[in-house]
Amino acid sequence: MEQPKVSVIYHGAADGIQGLAKEVAAGAEEAGAVVRIRRIPDHAVSALAAGSVATPDDVRWADAVVLGSPSRYGNLAPALKSYVESLEIVDGRIVWSGFASGDGVLHGGHEATLMTLFHALLHLGGVLVPAPRARDLDVRALARRTGQDVADVARRLRVGAAASG
């Protein structure tokens, strides 16, 4: 059985959001996934390293996609919102999840930002994996757990699809 493929796609240049993207990717890799990390540039940025800019092909390639945004008073970063709106409806076997950063504050708008993101993703189809409950975990541990959960669900869907023919 092939490894599940996970795209981690985020917007933001701050170290916090980049660090969380790396934690999500590390968690997915720990769970046996092949991972791509891609960044959505600001609208004003025209040229970044060719291999690191997110495109809709990163969604088509993946079994699971985890999207990340800075918390903007409960809203998504405009560039990430535009990216999500550019995506096509997918078949039911893709797994979605997300993460958000808010200046290192555990309850700094993350929940509202994720609710906004998840609402948009529900319109695209697929399986939505919610963010893990905070409990005693810090933000980086939550991001890593998100990567593990998404890779696990994607693998289970692949196994089920293979078993059903």
N, C-alpha and C positions, 0 to 999 in steps of 0.2 A: 504494500500500500504506500503510495506516495505521501510525502509530508504535506500538511496543509500549507498554503501560501497566504501570508498576511502582509497587507500594505498598511503601514503607519504613515498617515498623511496629516500634516499639521500646518498651522499658520502662526507666524510670530518669530521674531529674531531674538527675543529675550532668552537668556540662559535657562530660565525656569521651564518654558514650554519645550525647548530643545531637550533638556534633561529628562522631562517626562516622556517625550517621544522615545528616547533611548531606553528608558525603563520599560515602557510598553514592549518595545522590540526585544529587549532582553528576556522579559517574561515569556513572550511568544516563542523565542528560540529555546528557552528552557523546557517548554512544553512540546518541542520537536518540530516547530514550524520553520519554514524558509521565509525570511522577512525582507521587505523593502521599506526604507524610510525615505519619504519624499516631503518636500516643503512647498507650500503655496506661497509664492512671493506677493508682496504688496502690488497693487495695481500700477504703481509708479515705477516699479523695478522691471526693467526689460530684459536683462541678461544675467542669469546665474549659471552655475556649472550645469551643463546639459543633463547629466545623470541624476540631478537631485531635485528637479522641479516636477511637481505632481501634474499628471495628465489624466484624463478619463481612462486611458489604457491601464493605469495602475489599479483601477477598480476592476476592469475586465480580467486582468491577470490573476486577481486574488480570489481566494476562498473566503477571506475575511478582511474587513477594512476597519481600522480604528482611526477616527478623526479627532484632531486636537485643536483647541482654540483658547486664546486668552479669554478670561471672563470679562465681558463688557457690560456690566450692570445687568447680567442675565441674558445678554444677546451674544450671538456669534460674531467673531471678527468678520467684517464685510467681505474680505477676500475668500474666507472659507465658505460663507453663505453663498457667494456667487459660484464657487466650485461645486457645492452640493446641488445648487439649482441647475448646473450644466449637465448633471449626470442623468443617464437614462434609467428607466425602470429595469430592474434586474430580475433574474429568475429567483425562485424561492430558496435557493441553496446558498446564497451569500450571507455571511454573518457580519453584522455591524456593531460597533461600540464607539465609545468616545472618552475623551479626557479633557479637562480644562485646568487652567492655572489662574491663580488670583493673588499674585504677589506673596506667595508662601503662606497665606492664611487658609487654614483648613476649610472654613465655612465662609469664604469670601466671594460667594456668588457662583461657585462651581455647580451646585445643584441646579440652579435656574438655567445656567448656560447649557448643561447637559440635557435638561428637559427640552430646551429650544432645539438643540441638535437632534435629539431622538424623535421629536415630533416631525421634523423634516425628513428623517431617514425612514420613518414608517410609510411615507408616501412612495418610497422607492421599492418596497418589497423586501423580502428576505427575513432573516431572524435577527432580532435585536437582543444583544447581551447587555444587561444593565451594569453600571459601575458597581463594584463591590461596596458593601457598607463600610463606613469609616472605622467604627469600633476603635481599636487602639493603634491602627496603622497610620503611618504618616503618608503624605501625598505621594512620595516616590514609591513606597510599598504598594499603595493602591494602584498606581500606574502599572507596576510590574504584575500585580495580580490580574489586572484587566487583560494584559497580554496573554497570560496563562489561560484565563477563562475563555477568551476568544479563540485561541488555538485549539483548546480542548473541544469546544462546540463545533468548530469547523472540521476537526478530525472526525468527530462522531457523525456529522452529516455526510462526510465522504464515505465512511464505512457503511452507513445505512444505504447510500446511493449505490455503492458497489454490490451490496448484498441483494438489493431489489432488482439488480440486473441492468 
